[in-house]
Amino acid sequence: MILVGEKINTSLKGITEAVRSRDREFIARKAVEQAENGAHYIDVNCGTLIDEEVEALPWLVQVVQEAVDKPCCIDSPNPLALSAALRVHKGKPMINSITAEKERYDSIIKLVQEYNAAIVALVMDDEHGMPKDAPTRIKVGVRLIADLVQAGVALDDIYIDPLIQPISTDSNMALVAVDTIRGIREVYPGVHFMCGLSNVSFGLPRRGLLNRTFLVMCMLAGLDGAILDPGNREMMSMIYAAEALLNRDAYLKNYLKAYRSGLLD
């Protein structure tokens, strides 16, 4: 699993204040904690600071990469903020995100090409918005992948987000996401999948239980990336166990290493 640490996001407690005050130590500590807990990318997101994002996003990238030897997943709908952040990024970045909506696609694809970035791609377009059913999501996703490949993006750099919506408002939404992953995987077996899982349980009790169960369902369908808190030991132990059972962990090396480190307790 490709894990993106989600904890440097101004929608979370303490991050807004740290970004506004340019508290390097606080942000660096969040980056180090996530890297030590297994994150492959560190997400940086200050989208709630709309008027400051163009200055704040590159600052976050620099602070994170001074603290840890990890690439960033740079999360913004603002092409100007993305461009500013990408200019200071070291190594191969990930951009979150692009869609098949023409205006957004045209503004982001240029940055993906210029910086040879990995890209999170949401199965949305102008005609359907956020589709409610899996067949439409699959159709949009397949077309979006084809467009990205045509634009020179390697299939291995594409991470499809199947769109996770709460089952509290529509009890079919978990299955829609699972079926979307499975359907796109059948057409493009080399593509990756990446999403935040917790939205599926919004508004419900025992959210952690639902999130962990949903994670395994998605992994069985083909999910191989997630945006999450790598410090969540219950979630991480579920990932180690599921990868072992799905034969994604050669010789069970990661599972046994996690056991010896006390991470499965």
Stockholm file with secondary structure:
# STOCKHOLM 1.0

chainA/1-265         MILVGEKINTSLKGITEAVRSRDREFIARKAVEQAENGAHYIDVNCGTLIDEEVEALPWLVQVVQEAVDKPCCIDSPNPLALSAALRVHKGKPMINSITAEKERYDSIIKLVQEYNAAIVALVMDDEHGMPKDAPTRIKVGVRLIADLVQAGVALDDIYIDPLIQPISTDSNMALVAVDTIRGIREVYPGVHFMCGLSNVSFGLPRRGLLNRTFLVMCMLAGLDGAILDPGNREMMSMIYAAEALLNRDAYLKNYLKAYRSGLLD
#=GR chainA/1-265 SS CEEEECCCBTTSTTHHHHHHTTCHHHHHHHHHHHHHTTCSEEEEBCTTCTTTHHHHHHHHHHHHHHHCSCCEEEECSCHHHHHHHHHHCCSCCEEEEECSCHHHHHHHHHHHHHHTCEEEEESCBTTTBSCSSHHHHHHHHHHHHHHHHHTTCCGGGEEEECCCCCTTTCTTHHHHHHHHHHHHHHHCTTCEECEECGGGGTTCSSHHHHHHHHHHHHHHHTCCEEEECTTCHHHHHHHHHHHHHTTCSGGGHHHHHHHHTTTTC
#=GC SS_cons         CEEEECCCBTTSTTHHHHHHTTCHHHHHHHHHHHHHTTCSEEEEBCTTCTTTHHHHHHHHHHHHHHHCSCCEEEECSCHHHHHHHHHHCCSCCEEEEECSCHHHHHHHHHHHHHHTCEEEEESCBTTTBSCSSHHHHHHHHHHHHHHHHHTTCCGGGEEEECCCCCTTTCTTHHHHHHHHHHHHHHHCTTCEECEECGGGGTTCSSHHHHHHHHHHHHHHHTCCEEEECTTCHHHHHHHHHHHHHTTCSGGGHHHHHHHHTTTTC
//
